[in-house]
Amino acid sequence: MMARPRKGKKVCCLPESNIYGPLGVRRGNEKIIEMTVEEYETIRLIDLEGLTQEECGERMQVARTTVQKIYTDARAKLAESLVNGCQVKIEGGDYELYSEKDREFGCGKCRRSRCGRRGFGRQLDSGKDGAGRGGENDN
């Protein structure tokens, strides 16, 4: 039996920076927590924009239950980072950036130039509308 194909979650923009963490920590031995772009997007939509999980699901074009799982995972990673002083690195995942035709779903506050920046997720399909799917880090 073949597995069901994974559906890319719609994401408005990539973050301005993809590494966050405590200041003054020596680099090298500390644990780095990996957060996917779609986990970042649920935090942005629910905690920053104040959307419900249902509204977040509509924006990301996935079910509310999917958003709930992604959001729960993201919150656990943020909690671990804050409590244990770990860095968080945001990259990869299974996402698609909003295209120009999806503009009404975007936040309206981001700088669209960030949306195609490389280094967070590989743009597998950069068709006419600018949509892409996140994958492994290109660097």
N, C-alpha and C positions, 0 to 999 in steps of 0.2 A: 504494500500500500504506500503510495506517495504522500509525502508530507504536504500540507497546505502551504502555498507560497506565502511568504511574509509580506505584509502590506506596509509600505513606508508611511510613517506618521508625518503629517504636514508640520513644518517648522517655519516660523517667520524669518528669523535671522540667526546667524551664529553669534556667540558671545564676543564682546570686544577683546577679552583676554580669555585664554582657556586654562590657565593655572591660577588657583587661589589657595591661600593658606596662611599660616602664621608668619609674622615677620621675625627676623633675627634667628631663624632656625638654620642650623648647619645643613647644607645640601649633601645628599649622598645616601645616608642610611635610613632616613625617615620613610614611612609608608606613604605611598601615593594612592589615593582612592580614585578610581576611574568612574566618571559619570558620563553617560551617553548624552548626545545632543537632545534627544527627546525627553530625557529626565530633566535636563536644564529647562526645556521649554515648558514642562508642566509646572515647575517651580515659578517660572516667570509669569505664566498665565494665571495660576491659582493664587500664589502668595503676593506677587507684585501687582498684577492687573486686577485681582479680586474676583476672578471668574469662579463659578461653581465647577465641579468636576464635569457636569453635563455640558456646560458651555465650553469648557476646555476640550472635551471630546469632539464637539462640533467644529471648533477651530482646527483641531489636529486631524479631523476626519476619521476618528476611531470611536469605538464604543466607550461609554462611561466606565465600564469595568476594566477596560484596558488602561484608561487614564488612571484609575484608582491604583492599579498594580504598579504602573510606572512612577506615580507620585509617591507611593509608599516606599519604593526602593530609593528614590531620590532623597526623600526626607531622612531615611536611615543613614545614607551616605553623608549628608550634611551634618547630622548629629554626631556621627563618628569623627568627622573632621573637627568640629568645634570642641568636643569633649576630649579627644585624644591628641589634638594639635597636629593633625595630618593635613597634607596638601590634597586638593581636589583638582583633577585634570579632566577637562570636558572635551571629549572627542568621540568620533565614531558613532555607531548605532545603526538603526534602520529608519532613516528619515528621508523626506523630500523637502527641499526648500520651496516656499511659495513661488509660483510663477507670477508674471505680470497679470495674468487673467484671474489669479487668486487674490489680488491686491486687497479686496474688501475684507478678507480674513486676517490680514496682517495687523500689526499693532499700531501702525501709523506714526510711531515714535522713533523707529530704528532708522539707522542710516543704511539704505539698501546696498551700499557699496560693500558692507561686511558680508552680505549674503553669499557672494561667490568666492570669498577668500579661501585659499587653499590651506591645507595643513590640519584641518579639523576632521574632515571626512572626504573621501574621494568622490568627485563628481562623475558618476558612472554614465549618466545620460545628460549631456548639456545641450539638449535640443533647442529649438527656436525660443521656447518660453523660459529658458533658464533653470528649469527644474533639475534637480540632481538627487541622487540617493547617497546617503552616508555609508561609508564603509571603513575600511582600515585606513590608518594614517598614511598619507602619501610620502611623508618625509623619511 
